[in-house]
Amino acid sequence: MKSLLIILFSLLVSLTLSAQEITGKWYGVLKVQGIQLSLAFNVEKTDTGLVSTMDSPDQNAFGIPVTNTVFDNSKISFEVKNAAILYQGELVGNEVKGVFKQAGQEFPLNLSRKEIEKEILKRPQEPKEPFSYFSEEVNFENSKANISLAGTLTLPKNEGNYPIVILISGSGPQDRNEEILGHKPFLVIADYLTKNGIGVLRFDDRGVGKSTGNYAIATSEDLSTDVESAISYIKSRGDINKSSIGLIGHSEGGLIAPMVAAKTADVNFIVSLAGPGIRGDKLLLLQQELISRVSGGTEETIIKSHDLNKKIFDLIIKSKDEESVKEELIPLMTALLQVDPNFASLDEDIKKEAITQHILQYTSPWMRYFISYDPAPTLEKVTCPVLALNGAKDMQVPAKENLNAIKSALEKGGNKNVYIKEFAEVNHLFQKCSSGSPAEYATIEETIAPLVLEEITNWITTQRLKSAISASKTKN
């Protein structure tokens, strides 16, 4: 009897020690196609066993419930069913060595008791303080949306009537530097332009950084009012030339810039960096095809995805009822997800959740507006000078189709001050690249090709000189 009690006691001690070894916080850095994503699992012991939550700080997501937590004989697994996540690893000393799986894809991921620092990415173009120009933190109000926007204004130190530009970011919530994959394109652009005698205002999107508001419910049209507010702020200052205000928009920002310029004479020029010139649904179909092809997709899957996405877009555009269209999209979205061979291996609950999430994404206010919006009629109303640039290897906004559409619309409207240029070997971020695939963005050290920065600067300077000459002739 005594020996049996000793065995039972030893077993309980063993179980207790095992629980203590795994409880607490475990940190890791997930690396996916050049992206580094910090993750953490928080493990606690309860009367019913182990429970845990997952944090994804880079996505501002904390306390995500882990559906199942199992620790047995040094093997640990965390399952988050509604996100199709499964982590499996083995506790070795103070480290868990394992694999992170999501929706059929696998990535190595080791966990540690200590917070793991991300690898420092080489970004040689990123400027460092002290800067050779004035830099000021600013705030301005968008009274239409009842929000406050925060940004950075950089001005040349030399006095004079220099031009000033407002930078407009691409799709998705972006900070004032338009930071993506360790790159800060707007910081690099602002630094280069200001050093070359051009003032720059860049600001956090609504709901990002120090700006208030809710980005999730905003459309491109809503975001255009933020740019209008930025123009009003520039005009309110006594130390800035109000007769030479320009807009530089990247991607969706290049869609928004003409919206603003078509409504006000305060915009004196536009620089469109891969700004869409064709309707949103057509653009996305081209984008999906190009990215799928460079990623190794078969012609069969590319054609299937194209046809299904076209049907989905058509249904959303024609529908007037947001709730009924969600029901109508279920069979189409199911068929679209089934094109991916990994989808079949998921359990039914995860499949249902994936379908639901995709439908919500496709029917969001931003997407509904974007896929139905045709930039051509707006571009036809733009009368100020326009510089439209694209990379020949841009797979998100294909250069030839896009630049031709922009040029055609501007010329139809009678705008003769238009310059179009396509850069060889350059992608959507205007980096020199190999394939143009978004998977390359993080692996390229260059943030933006110097030739592009020079082109923008020289063109703006030329417009300023032309404007000055024209004003002088008018006075005489």
C-alpha positions as CSV (number, residue, x, y, z in Angstrom):
1,M,0.0,0.0,0.0
2,K,2.8,2.3,0.9
3,S,4.6,1.6,-2.4
4,L,1.4,2.3,-4.3
5,L,1.1,5.7,-2.6
6,I,4.7,6.6,-3.5
7,I,4.0,5.7,-7.1
8,L,0.8,7.8,-7.2
9,F,2.6,10.7,-5.5
10,S,5.5,10.5,-8.0
11,L,3.0,10.5,-10.8
12,L,1.3,13.6,-9.5
13,V,4.6,15.4,-9.0
14,S,5.6,14.5,-12.5
15,L,2.3,15.8,-13.9
16,T,2.6,19.0,-11.9
17,L,6.1,19.7,-13.0
18,S,5.1,19.1,-16.6
19,A,2.3,21.7,-16.3
20,Q,4.7,24.1,-14.7
21,E,7.2,23.7,-17.4
22,I,4.8,24.7,-20.2
23,T,2.7,27.3,-18.3
24,G,3.6,31.0,-18.9
25,K,4.3,33.1,-22.0
26,W,6.0,31.7,-25.1
27,Y,7.4,34.1,-27.7
28,G,8.1,33.5,-31.4
29,V,8.6,35.2,-34.7
30,L,6.9,33.7,-37.7
31,K,8.6,34.3,-41.1
32,V,6.4,34.1,-44.2
33,Q,7.7,35.3,-47.6
34,G,10.0,37.9,-46.0
35,I,7.4,39.1,-43.5
36,Q,8.3,38.8,-39.8
37,L,5.2,38.4,-37.5
38,S,5.6,38.4,-33.8
39,L,3.4,35.8,-32.0
40,A,3.0,34.7,-28.4
41,F,1.1,31.9,-26.6
42,N,0.0,32.4,-23.0
43,V,-0.5,29.1,-21.2
44,E,-2.3,28.6,-17.9
45,K,-3.2,25.6,-15.8
46,T,-6.8,25.3,-14.6
47,D,-8.8,22.7,-12.7
48,T,-9.9,21.3,-16.0
49,G,-6.5,21.3,-17.7
50,L,-4.4,23.7,-19.7
51,V,-5.9,26.7,-21.4
52,S,-4.2,29.3,-23.6
53,T,-4.5,32.4,-25.7
54,M,-2.6,33.7,-28.7
55,D,-1.3,37.2,-29.3
56,S,-0.3,38.7,-32.6
57,P,1.1,42.2,-31.6
58,D,1.9,43.3,-35.1
59,Q,-1.7,42.9,-36.0
60,N,-2.9,44.5,-32.8
61,A,-4.6,41.2,-31.8
62,F,-4.4,40.0,-28.2
63,G,-6.0,37.2,-26.2
64,I,-7.2,35.1,-29.2
65,P,-8.7,32.0,-27.7
66,V,-6.9,28.8,-28.4
67,T,-9.4,26.1,-29.0
68,N,-7.3,23.1,-27.8
69,T,-4.1,23.1,-25.8
70,V,-2.4,19.7,-25.3
71,F,0.9,19.0,-23.5
72,D,1.9,15.4,-23.3
73,N,5.4,13.9,-22.8
74,S,7.2,17.1,-23.9
75,K,4.9,17.5,-27.0
76,I,2.8,20.6,-27.2
77,S,0.1,21.6,-29.6
78,F,-2.1,24.7,-29.9
79,E,-5.1,24.8,-32.2
80,V,-7.1,27.9,-33.1
81,K,-10.0,26.3,-35.1
82,N,-11.7,29.5,-36.5
83,A,-8.4,30.7,-38.0
84,A,-7.3,27.2,-39.3
85,I,-4.2,27.4,-37.1
86,L,-2.3,24.4,-35.6
87,Y,1.0,24.7,-33.9
88,Q,2.9,21.5,-32.9
89,G,6.2,21.4,-31.2
90,E,8.4,19.7,-28.6
91,L,9.8,21.3,-25.5
92,V,13.6,21.0,-25.4
93,G,15.1,22.8,-22.4
94,N,13.7,26.3,-22.4
95,E,12.7,26.3,-26.1
96,V,9.8,24.8,-28.0
97,K,10.9,23.7,-31.5
98,G,8.0,23.2,-33.9
99,V,5.9,24.0,-37.0
100,F,3.1,26.5,-37.5
101,K,0.4,25.4,-39.8
102,Q,-2.4,27.4,-41.3
103,A,-4.8,26.5,-44.1
104,G,-2.6,23.8,-45.5
105,Q,0.7,25.8,-45.3
106,E,3.5,25.0,-42.9
107,F,6.2,27.3,-41.5
108,P,9.0,26.6,-38.9
109,L,8.4,28.4,-35.6
110,N,10.4,28.1,-32.4
111,L,9.1,29.5,-29.2
112,S,11.1,30.9,-26.3
113,R,10.6,32.2,-22.8
114,K,12.3,35.4,-23.7
115,E,10.9,37.8,-26.2
116,I,12.5,37.3,-29.6
117,E,13.8,40.3,-31.5
118,K,13.1,40.4,-35.2
119,E,15.9,40.4,-37.6
120,I,16.9,43.9,-38.6
121,L,16.2,44.3,-42.3
122,K,18.6,46.2,-44.5
123,R,16.9,49.4,-45.8
124,P,19.8,51.6,-46.9
125,Q,17.6,54.4,-48.3
126,E,15.9,55.0,-45.0
127,P,17.0,58.5,-43.7
128,K,18.3,59.0,-40.2
129,E,18.1,62.0,-38.0
130,P,19.4,64.7,-37.8
131,F,17.7,65.9,-41.0
132,S,18.9,68.8,-43.1
133,Y,15.5,70.4,-43.2
134,F,12.6,71.4,-40.9
135,S,10.4,68.5,-39.6
136,E,7.3,69.2,-37.6
137,E,4.6,67.0,-36.0
138,V,1.2,68.4,-37.1
139,N,-2.5,67.7,-36.5
140,F,-5.5,68.8,-38.5
141,E,-9.3,68.2,-38.4
142,N,-11.6,66.5,-41.0
143,S,-14.8,68.2,-39.9
144,K,-16.9,66.2,-42.4
145,A,-15.9,62.9,-40.7
146,N,-15.4,64.4,-37.2
147,I,-11.9,63.0,-37.0
148,S,-8.4,64.3,-36.2
149,L,-5.5,63.4,-38.5
150,A,-1.8,63.4,-37.4
151,G,1.2,63.7,-39.6
152,T,4.6,65.1,-40.4
153,L,5.4,68.2,-42.3
154,T,8.9,68.6,-43.7
155,L,10.0,71.9,-45.2
156,P,13.3,73.0,-46.9
157,K,15.4,75.3,-44.7
158,N,16.0,77.7,-47.5
159,E,13.4,80.4,-47.8
160,G,11.3,80.7,-51.0
161,N,8.1,79.9,-52.7
162,Y,8.8,76.2,-53.0
163,P,6.0,73.7,-54.0
164,I,4.5,71.4,-51.4
165,V,3.0,68.0,-51.9
166,I,0.6,65.8,-49.9
167,L,1.3,62.1,-49.9
168,I,-1.7,59.7,-50.2
169,S,-1.2,56.1,-49.2
170,G,-2.3,52.9,-50.9
171,S,-5.1,50.5,-49.9
172,G,-5.3,49.2,-46.3
173,P,-4.7,51.1,-43.1
174,Q,-1.3,52.8,-43.5
175,D,0.9,55.0,-41.3
176,R,2.4,58.2,-42.5
177,N,5.4,56.4,-43.9
178,E,3.3,53.9,-45.7
179,E,5.3,51.2,-44.0
180,I,5.2,47.8,-45.5
181,L,7.5,44.8,-45.0
182,G,10.2,46.9,-43.3
183,H,10.1,49.5,-46.1
184,K,9.0,53.1,-45.5
185,P,8.4,54.5,-49.0
186,F,6.8,57.8,-47.9
187,L,9.6,58.5,-45.5
188,V,12.1,58.0,-48.3
189,I,10.1,60.1,-50.8
190,A,9.6,62.9,-48.3
191,D,13.3,63.0,-47.4
192,Y,14.3,63.1,-51.0
193,L,11.8,65.8,-52.1
194,T,12.5,68.0,-49.1
195,K,16.2,67.9,-49.7
196,N,15.5,69.0,-53.2
197,G,13.4,72.0,-52.3
198,I,9.9,70.5,-52.1
199,G,7.8,70.6,-49.0
200,V,5.9,67.4,-48.0
201,L,3.0,66.6,-45.8
202,R,2.4,62.9,-45.0
203,F,-0.2,61.7,-42.4
204,D,-1.4,58.6,-40.7
205,D,-4.6,57.1,-42.3
206,R,-7.7,57.5,-40.2
207,G,-7.7,55.0,-37.3
208,V,-3.9,54.5,-37.7
209,G,-1.1,55.8,-35.5
210,K,-2.1,59.1,-34.0
211,S,-5.1,59.7,-36.3
212,T,-8.6,59.0,-35.0
213,G,-11.5,57.5,-36.9
214,N,-12.4,54.0,-38.2
215,Y,-10.6,52.9,-41.3
216,A,-12.6,49.7,-41.6
217,I,-15.8,51.4,-42.6
218,A,-14.2,54.0,-45.0
219,T,-14.4,53.9,-48.8
220,S,-12.0,55.6,-51.2
221,E,-14.5,58.5,-51.4
222,D,-14.4,58.9,-47.6
223,L,-10.6,58.9,-47.6
224,S,-10.6,61.6,-50.2
225,T,-12.2,64.0,-47.6
226,D,-9.1,63.4,-45.4
227,V,-6.9,64.7,-48.3
228,E,-9.3,67.7,-48.7
229,S,-8.7,68.4,-45.0
230,A,-4.9,68.2,-45.5
231,I,-5.2,70.8,-48.3
232,S,-7.3,73.1,-46.0
233,Y,-4.6,72.7,-43.3
234,I,-1.8,73.7,-45.8
235,K,-3.8,76.7,-46.8
236,S,-4.3,77.8,-43.2
237,R,-0.5,78.2,-42.6
238,G,1.2,81.4,-43.1
239,D,4.6,80.0,-43.9
240,I,3.7,77.9,-47.0
241,N,3.2,78.8,-50.6
242,K,-0.5,78.1,-51.3
243,S,-0.2,78.5,-55.1
244,S,1.7,75.3,-55.7
245,I,0.0,72.5,-53.8
246,G,0.3,69.0,-55.4
247,L,-0.8,65.5,-54.6
248,I,1.3,62.4,-54.9
249,G,-0.8,59.2,-54.6
250,H,0.5,55.6,-54.5
251,S,-1.8,52.8,-55.7
252,E,-5.2,53.6,-54.2
253,G,-3.8,57.0,-53.3
254,G,-3.4,57.6,-57.1
255,L,-7.1,56.8,-57.4
256,I,-8.0,59.3,-54.7
257,A,-5.9,62.2,-55.9
258,P,-8.0,62.8,-59.1
259,M,-11.2,62.7,-57.0
260,V,-9.9,65.6,-55.0
261,A,-8.3,67.5,-58.0
262,A,-11.6,67.2,-59.9
263,K,-13.4,69.1,-57.2
264,T,-11.1,72.0,-56.4
265,A,-8.8,74.4,-58.1
266,D,-6.4,74.2,-55.1
267,V,-4.6,71.2,-56.5
268,N,-2.0,72.5,-58.9
269,F,-0.5,69.1,-60.0
270,I,-0.8,65.3,-59.5
271,V,1.8,62.6,-59.4
272,S,0.2,59.1,-59.8
273,L,2.4,56.2,-58.7
274,A,0.6,53.1,-60.0
275,G,-2.7,54.8,-59.4
276,P,-5.6,52.8,-61.0
277,G,-7.0,54.1,-64.3
278,I,-9.4,51.2,-64.9
279,R,-12.5,50.0,-63.0
280,G,-11.8,48.1,-59.8
281,D,-13.3,44.7,-60.7
282,K,-11.3,44.6,-63.9
283,L,-8.1,45.6,-62.2
284,L,-8.5,42.9,-59.5
285,L,-9.1,40.3,-62.2
286,L,-5.9,41.3,-63.9
287,Q,-4.0,41.4,-60.6
288,Q,-5.2,37.9,-59.5
289,E,-4.2,36.4,-62.8
290,L,-0.7,37.9,-62.9
291,I,0.1,37.0,-59.3
292,S,-1.3,33.5,-59.6
293,R,0.8,32.9,-62.7
294,V,4.1,34.1,-61.2
295,S,3.3,32.1,-58.1
296,G,3.1,28.9,-60.1
297,G,-0.6,28.5,-60.5
298,T,-1.8,26.2,-63.4
299,E,-3.7,27.6,-66.3
300,E,-6.7,25.6,-65.2
301,T,-6.8,27.1,-61.7
302,I,-6.1,30.6,-63.1
303,I,-9.1,30.3,-65.5
304,K,-11.4,28.9,-62.8
305,S,-10.5,31.6,-60.4
306,H,-10.9,34.3,-63.0
307,D,-14.4,33.1,-64.0
308,L,-15.6,32.7,-60.4
309,N,-14.2,36.0,-59.3
310,K,-15.9,37.7,-62.2
311,K,-19.2,36.2,-61.3
312,I,-18.7,37.3,-57.6
313,F,-17.8,40.8,-58.6
314,D,-20.8,41.1,-61.0
315,L,-23.1,39.8,-58.3
316,I,-21.9,42.4,-55.8
317,I,-22.0,45.3,-58.2
318,K,-25.6,44.5,-59.3
319,S,-26.9,43.7,-55.8
320,K,-28.7,46.4,-53.9
321,D,-29.3,44.4,-50.7
322,E,-26.1,43.7,-48.6
323,E,-27.6,40.8,-46.6
324,S,-29.2,38.9,-49.5
325,V,-26.0,39.1,-51.6
326,K,-24.1,37.4,-48.8
327,E,-26.4,34.4,-49.0
328,E,-26.1,34.4,-52.8
329,L,-22.3,34.4,-52.6
330,I,-22.0,31.2,-50.5
331,P,-22.0,28.7,-53.4
332,L,-19.7,30.9,-55.5
333,M,-17.3,31.6,-52.7
334,T,-17.3,27.9,-51.8
335,A,-16.4,27.0,-55.4
336,L,-13.6,29.7,-55.4
337,L,-12.0,28.4,-52.3
338,Q,-12.2,24.8,-53.6
339,V,-9.9,25.8,-56.4
340,D,-7.1,25.8,-53.7
341,P,-6.2,22.1,-53.2
342,N,-5.4,22.8,-49.5
343,F,-9.0,23.7,-48.8
344,A,-10.3,20.1,-49.1
345,S,-8.0,19.0,-46.1
346,L,-9.6,21.5,-43.7
347,D,-12.4,20.4,-41.3
348,E,-15.9,21.5,-42.0
349,D,-16.0,24.2,-39.2
350,I,-12.9,25.8,-40.6
351,K,-14.3,25.7,-44.1
352,K,-17.4,27.4,-43.1
353,E,-15.5,30.1,-41.2
354,A,-13.2,30.6,-44.2
355,I,-16.2,31.1,-46.5
356,T,-17.8,33.5,-44.1
357,Q,-14.6,35.6,-43.7
358,H,-14.1,35.8,-47.5
359,I,-17.7,36.9,-48.0
360,L,-17.3,39.6,-45.4
361,Q,-14.1,40.8,-47.1
362,Y,-15.7,40.9,-50.5
363,T,-18.8,42.7,-49.3
364,S,-17.0,45.3,-47.1
365,P,-17.8,49.0,-47.8
366,W,-14.4,49.5,-49.2
367,M,-14.5,46.5,-51.6
368,R,-18.1,47.2,-52.8
369,Y,-17.1,50.8,-53.6
370,F,-13.7,49.9,-55.2
371,I,-14.9,47.1,-57.6
372,S,-17.6,49.3,-59.0
373,Y,-15.7,52.6,-59.2
374,D,-14.5,53.6,-62.7
375,P,-11.8,56.3,-62.5
376,A,-12.2,57.4,-66.1
377,P,-15.1,59.9,-65.7
378,T,-13.2,61.6,-62.8
379,L,-9.9,61.7,-64.7
380,E,-11.7,63.4,-67.5
381,K,-12.5,66.3,-65.2
382,V,-8.9,66.8,-64.0
383,T,-7.4,69.9,-65.6
384,C,-4.1,70.3,-63.7
385,P,-0.8,68.8,-64.9
386,V,-0.5,65.0,-64.3
387,L,2.5,62.7,-64.1
388,A,1.5,59.1,-64.2
389,L,4.2,56.4,-63.5
390,N,4.1,52.6,-63.4
391,G,6.5,49.8,-63.1
392,A,6.7,47.4,-66.1
393,K,6.7,44.5,-63.6
394,D,3.8,45.8,-61.5
395,M,1.5,42.8,-60.9
396,Q,-1.0,44.7,-58.7
397,V,-1.7,47.6,-61.2
398,P,-0.5,46.3,-64.6
399,A,1.4,49.1,-66.4
400,K,0.4,49.0,-70.0
401,E,-3.4,48.6,-69.5
402,N,-3.3,51.1,-66.7
403,L,-1.3,53.9,-68.2
404,N,-3.2,53.6,-71.5
405,A,-6.5,54.0,-69.6
406,I,-5.2,57.1,-67.7
407,K,-3.8,58.8,-70.8
408,S,-7.0,58.1,-72.7
409,A,-9.3,59.5,-70.0
410,L,-7.2,62.7,-69.4
411,E,-6.9,63.4,-73.2
412,K,-10.7,62.8,-73.6
413,G,-11.2,65.5,-71.0
414,G,-8.9,67.9,-72.9
415,N,-6.0,67.8,-70.5
416,K,-2.8,68.4,-72.6
417,N,-0.3,68.6,-69.7
418,V,0.1,64.9,-69.2
419,Y,3.3,62.9,-68.9
420,I,3.2,59.1,-68.8
421,K,6.2,56.9,-68.1
422,E,6.7,53.1,-67.6
423,F,9.9,52.0,-65.8
424,A,11.5,48.8,-66.8
425,E,12.3,46.2,-64.2
426,V,10.3,48.0,-61.5
427,N,7.4,46.5,-59.4
428,H,4.4,48.0,-57.7
429,L,6.5,49.5,-54.9
430,F,8.8,51.0,-57.6
431,Q,11.7,48.8,-56.6
432,K,14.1,47.3,-59.1
433,C,13.1,43.6,-59.0
434,S,13.3,40.2,-60.7
435,S,9.8,38.9,-61.2
436,G,7.5,41.6,-59.8
437,S,5.8,39.2,-57.4
438,P,4.7,40.7,-54.1
439,A,6.6,37.9,-52.4
440,E,9.8,39.8,-53.5
441,Y,9.0,43.1,-51.8
442,A,10.5,42.2,-48.4
443,T,13.6,40.6,-49.8
444,I,14.7,43.7,-51.8
445,E,16.8,46.1,-49.9
446,E,15.9,49.0,-52.1
447,T,12.8,50.9,-51.0
448,I,12.2,52.9,-54.2
449,A,14.4,53.2,-57.3
450,P,16.5,56.4,-57.4
451,L,15.5,56.9,-61.1
452,V,11.8,57.2,-59.9
453,L,12.7,59.7,-57.2
454,E,14.6,61.8,-59.8
455,E,11.7,61.7,-62.3
456,I,9.2,62.9,-59.7
457,T,11.5,65.7,-58.5
458,N,12.5,66.9,-61.9
459,W,8.9,66.9,-63.1
460,I,7.6,68.9,-60.1
461,T,10.4,71.4,-60.5
462,T,9.6,71.8,-64.2
463,Q,5.9,72.4,-63.4
464,R,6.9,75.0,-60.9
465,L,9.1,76.8,-63.4
466,K,6.3,76.7,-66.1
467,S,3.8,78.1,-63.6
468,A,6.2,80.9,-62.6
469,I,6.9,81.8,-66.3
470,S,3.1,81.8,-67.0
471,A,2.4,84.1,-64.0
472,S,5.2,86.5,-65.1
473,K,3.7,86.7,-68.6
474,T,0.3,87.4,-67.2
475,K,1.6,90.3,-65.1
476,N,3.4,91.8,-68.0
